[in-house]
Amino acid sequence: MKTVRRSTTSACYPSSERKPFEVLGYILIGVGVILLFLCIPGWAWVALIGVVMVVLGYFLVKISKAWR
């Protein structure tokens, strides 16, 4: 019977080097949503910046989860 050697790191445990990207993504999403709701009535360009921040934050979260 052949024994299988498993690595010490597992896919179940998140990598600590990718965690800052995930946190930054969530921060961008939160700030973007706040900008979006606060600036829709007055400044459309700031609301657009909020939308861009939400999209960038979403992609950062997706990328950081894909690296795990």
N, C-alpha and C positions, 0 to 999 in steps of 0.2 A: 504494500500500500504506500502510495506516494503522499508525503505531507506537503501542504501548500503553505508557503511562507507569505504572510501578509505584511504590508508595510505598516509602520507605526502611525501614519496619518491616514485618516479615513475621510470619505466624502461626507460623512455625517457631521464632522466638526468643521466649522467655517475657518477659513484661513485668516489669520490676523492681519496679513499684509493687504488683503482686499477690503477689509472692513472700513477703512477711511473713505473709500470711494462710495460705498453704500450709504454711509452716514452723510457724506456731502450730497449725494443724490436726494436723500430725504429732506435735507435742509433746503436745497434748491426748489424742490417741489413745494414745500411749505411756504417759503418766501414768495415764490411765484404765484401761488394761489392767493396769498394775502395782497400782493400787488394787483393782481387781476381784479379782485373784488373791490378794493379801495379806489382803483383808478378808472374803472369802466365809465362812470358818468362824466368825468372831466377830461382826463388825458388819455387818449387812445394809444399813444406811443408807449406810455409807461405800462399800460395794460398788455400791449404786445410784448414788451420785455418780460412781463410776468408769464405769458404763454410760452415764450422761448425758454425761460428758466424751468418751467414745469416739464417741458419736453426734454431738456438736457438732463434734468434730475432723474426722469424716468429711464433714460438710456443709461445713465451711470449706475442706477440700481440694477437694471437688467444685465449690464456688463459685469458688475461685481458678483452677481449671483451665478452667471455663466462660468466664471473662473473657478468656482468651487468644485 
